[in-house]
Amino acid sequence: MTSAPMTAQLLATAAGALLLTAVLLLWRRSIAGAAGLLAVQGMALAGLSTAAATEGEPVLYALAPLLALIKAAVIPALIWRGARDPDAGTEASPVVNPTTGMLLAAALTTVAFLVGTPVASATARSTGAATPVGLAVVLIGFLMLATRRQALGQIIAFVVVDNGIGATATLAGGGLPPIIEIGVLFDVLLVVVILLVLTRRIRRVLPLPDISRLNELRD
Amino acid sequence: MAAIVWAIIGAPVALAAWSLATPRSNLVRHLPLAAASTILVSGLVFVADLGEVPTALDGMLRVDALTAYLLCVVGAVAVVATGGAQTPTPNGRFSALMCLFLAAMSVAVLADNLGLYWVAIEATTITTAFLVAHGGGRHGLEAAWKYVVLGSIGVAIAFLGIVLLYTASGDTPSLSSVALVGRPALAETAPIGLALAVLGFATKSGLAPMHSWLPDAHSQAPAQVSGLMSGVLLSVAFAGILRLKAISDHALGVELMRTLLSIGALLSLAVAATLVLTQRNYKRLLAYSSIEHMGILALGTAIGGPVATAAVLLHILGHGLTKAGLFVVAGRTLHATGSHEIADVHSLLTRSPSLGRAWLAGTAALLGFPPFGLILTELAIVVAGYQRGMGLVTTIALGLLLVVFAGISRHVLAMTLTRHSAVHDAPDERSSPFESDPATRPQRIIVLAGFGAVACLPLLAWPLADVLSTATSALGLTP
């Protein structure tokens, strides 16, 4: 068992790393670099899960390595491989510039703390106080989703949203029942795989996989 | 009975493995129908014996009356969709994905755990992604991309809602909807959780304003996939909203869900009314009609009470059978005419009588012409709306329904009856028969049997009365 101060440190570090990587992901536009940041974020999520396990059932300790494997290794590796395609490169035309992005991220984090405080006070767990961090990551993920035009950028945004929700669940509720967590983890992995396969196929018909050009089906 | 619960999930999975093991065998084409029949028969067994409530997996799977009824709906609609259309050549991967899709929908219906339900709903997106893209080409890929991205983001919102609901559910947090309906007090964050969860699942049910993926995905997918997605997947996602509403009504009063669902209902009907009128593609026409019917379900659910809720449940069955059949007929029409444009298909009744008749019968069922049963469920919802103080919303909805009615009739009559004199085709082309209807005799019979069942809906309501009233009381309503 981890001692209480150790847990508190782990919790603070992991929560900080989670928010920091989300902000950096918003700012950094190179996909290959983003894969590395996603790996760090995955490790932070596994760290949070370990910290929460000290207050919950021991089975949660078994979940953390699985989380680290999929979120910090498999998914970033898949995205990195997808980015190696010569024409994947960086975001071609950002919808918002980095400065605006940073300001919006700051605003969203503030909103997350306003909304998250009642959630945090509803839980008796010591990890509950950090709940707004999870919500902030979710909101930053949605911002990325709305501003990224490239297929891979959208996939990364989707993973960030999911990491944020996972962090919220871990911090506020000590995680969901293990069987559900595992199901969710594999669902997310499969969605990422499917989106990457679709991206590769879309690249064959559209040279630059800019999803705003997927606009032929409409009324 | 618990063994049957596992069989419902296990049989389709086993059939999927079989499809992958012998991908070239001709039998593979019929395996999805076998999976569908298993689900239908198991559902009927549960409906026949309502006294028991079998559970499995620590109560995460639970067969109450609502589950038993929905299993019958999934099975029956899937029999129409998979029996009415098969792939022309054996395709192991296609059949396997169809079977897994059916398994995922069964888990979603069986789950008495919002987390497991979520996992199953996400699994339906995963299994159908490549089925939507099956037609290939740029349009198929575009539809599949939008479907997976918007579907996954939508249910991600639902997941956030479920997490917040879980943390708000008290000292012993629970995700069981049955347990949560019994909880008197939820923490003050519960409304946010419930609203987000409903919003998320509304995306998967195709309710406006989160419907934008639906017309693309449903029009690009192969006939049997569109039939299943439109006929029953939307309703399986809507069943989650029904369960969430029961929790919300019990803990927070009816206002929250009534407001959310009324907005969703009116927007869906408005979207359908606007886009049906100007529609040029008959598969998209059917897709917008599905948005309309989801709007009707949302309206009935917003109204609430035993009558409207029972009507909603019966409407799910009637709409599912009709829409699955119509998508299959649309697939046959595409095969025979080579075009999905309404303008290219005319005089169907003389140029391909079996297709023309099927279109007319299916559309009559869809629009609720007597004797088809959908008019009764719609009337019940409207009457309940006026009785329960939702007169304004109901009146607006009625007006929009009339527009949809006029739009769909106009297009289908143009396809089946009108001699297309406005188009200056060569005279011989105008009246020449289309390529023959590709359906085999059993396939046609299955689709017509589906329409026939909708015609008998009032009669079916009688043997189903028990299961419907028990199901509505499972949703926290006393008849």
Interface residues (C-beta under 8 A of the other chain):
Chain A: V115 P118 V119 A122 T123 A124 V138 L145 A151 Q154 F158 V161 D162 I165 T168 A169 A172 G173 L176 P177 I179 I180 G183 V184 D187 L190 V191 I194 L195 L198 R201 I202 V205 L206 I211 L214 N215 E216 L217 D219
Chain B: M60 N113 G115 L116 W118 V119 E122 A123 T125 I126 A129 F130 A133 G137 R138 H139 L141 E142 A143 A144 W145 K146 V148 V149 S152 I153 A156 F159 L160 V163 L164 Y166 T167 A168 D171 P173 L175 A187 E188 T189 I192 P215 D216 S219 Q220 L275 T278 Q279 R284
